[in-house]
Amino acid sequence: MSQTHTPPQVAILGAGLIGAAWAALFQHHGADVRVWDPVPEALSGVRARMAAPLEQLAQVAPDAGPPGKLTLCDTLADAVSHADLIQENAPENAALKHALFAQVEPLMGRDAVLASSTSALTWSDLAPGLNDPARLITAHPFNPPHLVPLVEIYGTDLDRIARAEAIYRAAERVPVRLKKDATGHIANRLASALWREAVFMVQDGIAEVEAIDTALVNGPGLRWSVLGAHMAYHLGGGAGGMAGYLAHLGPSQERRWAALGTPSLTPDVQKALVDGVAREAAGRDIPELEAARDTALIAMLRARREAPHV
């Protein structure tokens, strides 16, 4: 007996750059997408903002199947009332998000998931905006969300988390769960720790901005694109793996940790950073640099489809 497939119903709240990228991603992968924004001009311009992400997704995932339906909604109720997943993309302001949640919660289906794309705020910051905080998860994407697969999730309702993860996986995202609420989630904490040392090396005169970025991209960054920090050190331990590494090289690792610095963003350090990235950019403006980044990401994503998983 044949079964009719019901596509996921996804509401996108906020039609800016992040919201438009989410909308393009879900539509490309077959979800029915309903977009709402309180600013009429933002809503009417969302199709134009989706055009470039949709073109890029056609290169990354050409075999995704038929796209879903896109509907622009004039009212919040029209957007969220039948949604399985409500992806909220309001500005990073807790009071503003609380006010939006107070409007959304009465309109949500009983089993719907309200997912905040927040990067600066935590679940604990946002949960007071709902009568039933279990309906909320934080679902932090990396920019640009239609190209970078990571979605970092925290919530308290495991069933809701699992349903959200299924929708993200259907859109070829890679969800990871946090065991506890944390500022910066996982990846931004890692990125912040690395950049702290990169800034310290500039401040301490160890190397210029360009040399530090070149070393990262052509050294550990290349390796990190296929395996994580823990697995890299596991392989670095040779036949003994992580246990061998810790036994033989753990003390040298601790010495390196002890040598890491804590920079200060003084005017001189800020000038060195600004001047350094200007030299790296070599006259290219932000749109040119974004286009180069996205072209490289697309090539890498296509290569990763054929690469073995480590």
C-alpha positions as CSV (number, residue, x, y, z in Angstrom):
1,M,0.0,0.0,0.0
2,S,1.4,3.3,-1.0
3,Q,1.8,6.0,1.7
4,T,1.5,9.7,1.2
5,H,4.5,11.6,2.5
6,T,3.6,14.7,4.5
7,P,6.4,17.3,4.2
8,P,7.6,19.0,7.4
9,Q,5.7,22.3,8.1
10,V,8.2,25.0,9.1
11,A,7.5,28.5,10.2
12,I,10.3,31.1,9.8
13,L,9.9,34.1,12.1
14,G,12.1,37.0,10.9
15,A,12.9,37.4,7.2
16,G,16.4,38.9,7.5
17,L,19.5,37.2,6.2
18,I,19.4,34.3,8.7
19,G,15.7,33.8,8.3
20,A,16.0,33.9,4.5
21,A,18.8,31.4,4.5
22,W,16.7,29.0,6.8
23,A,13.7,29.4,4.5
24,A,15.8,28.6,1.4
25,L,17.3,25.6,3.1
26,F,14.1,24.0,4.3
27,Q,12.2,24.7,1.1
28,H,15.1,23.3,-1.0
29,H,14.9,20.1,1.0
30,G,11.1,19.7,0.6
31,A,9.6,21.3,3.7
32,D,6.6,23.6,3.3
33,V,7.8,27.0,4.6
34,R,5.7,29.8,5.9
35,V,7.6,33.1,6.5
36,W,6.4,36.0,8.8
37,D,8.1,39.3,9.6
38,P,6.6,42.2,11.5
39,V,8.2,44.6,9.0
40,P,6.2,44.4,5.7
41,E,9.2,45.5,3.6
42,A,11.3,42.7,5.1
43,L,8.6,40.2,4.3
44,S,8.1,41.4,0.7
45,G,11.9,41.2,0.1
46,V,12.5,37.7,1.4
47,R,12.2,36.0,-2.0
48,A,15.0,38.2,-3.4
49,R,17.1,37.4,-0.3
50,M,16.4,33.7,-0.8
51,A,17.6,33.7,-4.4
52,A,21.3,33.4,-3.8
53,P,21.0,30.7,-1.1
54,L,18.7,28.7,-3.3
55,E,21.2,28.9,-6.2
56,Q,24.0,27.7,-3.9
57,L,21.9,24.9,-2.5
58,A,21.3,23.7,-6.0
59,Q,25.0,23.3,-6.3
60,V,25.5,21.6,-2.9
61,A,22.5,19.3,-2.9
62,P,21.3,18.9,-6.5
63,D,19.5,15.6,-5.7
64,A,17.4,17.0,-2.8
65,G,14.2,16.2,-4.6
66,P,11.2,18.5,-5.3
67,P,11.2,21.7,-3.3
68,G,8.5,22.5,-0.7
69,K,6.0,25.3,-0.9
70,L,6.8,28.8,0.2
71,T,4.1,31.1,1.7
72,L,4.6,34.6,2.9
73,C,2.2,35.3,5.9
74,D,0.8,38.6,6.9
75,T,-0.1,37.3,10.3
76,L,1.8,35.4,13.0
77,A,-1.1,33.0,13.4
78,D,-1.1,32.1,9.7
79,A,2.6,31.3,10.0
80,V,2.8,29.2,13.2
81,S,-0.6,27.6,13.7
82,H,0.1,24.4,11.8
83,A,3.9,24.4,12.1
84,D,5.9,21.4,13.3
85,L,9.0,23.6,13.7
86,I,9.0,27.3,14.4
87,Q,12.4,28.8,13.6
88,E,12.7,32.1,15.4
89,N,15.2,34.7,14.1
90,A,14.5,37.9,16.0
91,P,17.3,40.2,17.0
92,E,19.5,39.2,19.9
93,N,17.4,41.0,22.6
94,A,15.9,38.9,25.4
95,A,13.0,41.3,26.1
96,L,12.1,41.4,22.4
97,K,12.2,37.6,22.1
98,H,10.1,37.2,25.3
99,A,7.4,39.5,23.8
100,L,7.4,37.5,20.6
101,F,7.2,34.2,22.4
102,A,4.2,35.5,24.4
103,Q,2.4,36.0,21.1
104,V,3.6,32.7,19.5
105,E,2.9,30.3,22.4
106,P,-0.9,30.5,22.3
107,L,-0.9,29.9,18.5
108,M,1.4,26.9,18.5
109,G,0.3,23.3,18.0
110,R,0.5,21.1,21.1
111,D,3.5,19.2,19.8
112,A,5.2,22.0,17.9
113,V,8.8,23.0,18.7
114,L,9.8,26.7,19.1
115,A,13.5,26.9,18.0
116,S,15.5,30.0,18.6
117,S,18.4,30.7,16.3
118,T,20.1,32.7,19.1
119,S,23.9,32.9,19.3
120,A,24.4,35.3,22.2
121,L,21.5,34.3,24.4
122,T,21.1,31.0,26.2
123,W,18.0,28.8,26.8
124,S,17.9,30.0,30.4
125,D,17.8,33.6,29.1
126,L,14.9,32.9,26.8
127,A,12.8,30.3,28.7
128,P,11.1,32.9,31.0
129,G,9.3,34.2,27.9
130,L,7.0,31.1,27.9
131,N,4.4,29.6,30.2
132,D,5.7,26.2,29.2
133,P,9.5,26.5,28.7
134,A,9.7,22.8,27.6
135,R,8.3,24.0,24.2
136,L,11.5,25.9,23.6
137,I,14.9,24.8,22.3
138,T,17.9,26.8,21.3
139,A,19.0,25.8,17.8
140,H,22.1,27.8,16.9
141,P,23.2,27.7,13.3
142,F,26.6,28.7,12.0
143,N,26.6,31.5,9.4
144,P,25.7,31.0,6.5
145,P,23.2,28.4,7.9
146,H,22.2,27.1,4.5
147,L,25.9,26.1,3.8
148,V,27.4,25.3,7.2
149,P,25.6,22.1,8.5
150,L,26.0,22.5,12.2
151,V,23.0,23.2,14.5
152,E,23.7,23.3,18.2
153,I,20.6,22.3,20.3
154,Y,19.7,22.7,23.9
155,G,16.3,22.1,25.5
156,T,14.6,20.1,28.3
157,D,12.0,18.1,26.4
158,L,13.8,15.1,24.8
159,D,10.9,14.2,22.6
160,R,10.8,17.7,21.1
161,I,14.5,17.8,20.6
162,A,14.3,14.5,18.7
163,R,11.5,15.8,16.5
164,A,13.5,18.9,15.7
165,E,16.6,16.9,15.0
166,A,14.7,14.8,12.5
167,I,13.6,17.9,10.6
168,Y,17.1,19.4,10.6
169,R,18.6,16.1,9.4
170,A,16.1,16.0,6.6
171,A,17.5,19.3,5.5
172,E,21.0,17.8,5.7
173,R,22.0,19.6,8.9
174,V,24.1,18.1,11.6
175,P,22.5,18.6,15.0
176,V,24.5,18.3,18.2
177,R,23.1,18.4,21.7
178,L,24.4,20.3,24.6
179,K,24.2,18.4,28.0
180,K,23.8,21.7,29.8
181,D,23.0,25.3,28.9
182,A,26.1,27.3,28.1
183,T,27.0,30.7,26.8
184,G,28.5,30.4,23.3
185,H,27.1,26.8,23.0
186,I,29.9,24.5,21.8
187,A,31.4,25.8,18.6
188,N,31.5,29.5,19.5
189,R,33.3,28.6,22.7
190,L,35.9,26.7,20.7
191,A,36.2,29.5,18.2
192,S,36.5,32.2,20.9
193,A,39.2,30.2,22.6
194,L,41.2,29.9,19.4
195,W,40.7,33.6,18.5
196,R,41.8,34.7,22.0
197,E,45.1,33.0,21.4
198,A,45.3,34.4,17.8
199,V,44.8,37.9,19.2
200,F,47.3,37.3,21.9
201,M,50.0,36.3,19.4
202,V,49.4,39.6,17.6
203,Q,49.6,41.5,20.8
204,D,52.7,39.6,21.9
205,G,54.5,40.1,18.6
206,I,54.7,36.4,17.8
207,A,53.3,36.8,14.3
208,E,51.3,39.1,12.0
209,V,47.6,38.6,11.4
210,E,48.2,37.2,7.9
211,A,50.7,34.6,9.1
212,I,48.4,33.4,11.9
213,D,45.5,33.0,9.5
214,T,47.6,31.3,6.9
215,A,49.0,28.9,9.5
216,L,45.5,28.0,10.7
217,V,44.0,27.5,7.3
218,N,46.9,25.4,5.9
219,G,47.6,23.5,9.1
220,P,45.1,22.5,11.8
221,G,42.1,24.1,10.0
222,L,42.6,21.7,7.1
223,R,42.6,18.7,9.5
224,W,39.7,20.0,11.6
225,S,37.5,20.1,8.5
226,V,37.5,16.3,8.6
227,L,38.0,15.4,12.3
228,G,37.5,17.1,15.6
229,A,40.1,18.1,18.2
230,H,39.8,15.0,20.4
231,M,40.0,12.6,17.4
232,A,43.0,14.6,16.1
233,Y,44.9,13.9,19.3
234,H,43.7,10.3,19.4
235,L,45.4,9.8,16.0
236,G,48.4,11.9,17.2
237,G,49.0,9.2,19.8
238,G,49.9,6.7,17.2
239,A,49.1,3.0,18.0
240,G,48.3,4.0,21.6
241,G,45.7,6.4,20.5
242,M,44.4,9.0,23.1
243,A,45.7,7.0,26.0
244,G,49.2,6.9,24.5
245,Y,49.1,10.6,23.7
246,L,48.1,11.5,27.3
247,A,50.7,9.2,28.8
248,H,53.6,10.4,26.7
249,L,52.7,13.9,25.6
250,G,50.2,15.1,28.2
251,P,52.9,17.0,30.1
252,S,54.0,18.9,27.0
253,Q,50.4,19.7,26.3
254,E,50.0,21.2,29.8
255,R,53.1,23.3,29.2
256,R,51.5,24.7,26.0
257,W,48.3,25.4,27.8
258,A,50.3,27.3,30.5
259,A,52.0,29.4,27.8
260,L,48.7,30.6,26.3
261,G,47.9,34.2,26.8
262,T,45.0,36.5,27.7
263,P,44.9,39.5,25.3
264,S,43.5,42.9,25.9
265,L,41.7,44.7,23.1
266,T,43.7,47.9,23.6
267,P,43.6,50.6,20.8
268,D,47.0,49.4,19.6
269,V,45.8,45.8,19.4
270,Q,42.6,46.7,17.7
271,K,44.6,48.7,15.1
272,A,46.9,45.8,14.5
273,L,43.9,43.5,13.9
274,V,42.1,45.9,11.6
275,D,45.3,46.7,9.6
276,G,46.1,43.0,9.4
277,V,42.7,41.9,7.9
278,A,42.9,44.9,5.5
279,R,46.1,43.5,4.2
280,E,44.6,40.0,3.9
281,A,41.5,41.4,2.1
282,A,43.8,43.1,-0.4
283,G,41.1,45.6,-1.5
284,R,38.2,43.1,-1.6
285,D,35.1,44.4,0.0
286,I,32.8,42.3,2.3
287,P,30.5,41.0,-0.5
288,E,33.5,39.9,-2.5
289,L,35.0,38.1,0.5
290,E,31.6,36.5,1.4
291,A,31.3,35.3,-2.2
292,A,34.8,33.8,-2.1
293,R,34.0,32.1,1.3
294,D,30.8,30.7,0.0
295,T,32.4,29.3,-3.2
296,A,35.1,27.6,-1.1
297,L,32.4,26.2,1.3
298,I,30.4,24.8,-1.6
299,A,33.4,23.1,-3.1
300,M,34.3,21.7,0.3
301,L,30.8,20.4,1.0
302,R,30.7,18.7,-2.4
303,A,34.0,17.0,-1.6
304,R,32.8,16.0,1.8
305,R,29.9,14.1,0.3
306,E,32.4,11.6,-1.2
307,A,34.9,11.7,1.7
308,P,34.9,8.9,4.3
309,H,33.6,9.8,7.8
310,V,36.2,9.9,10.5
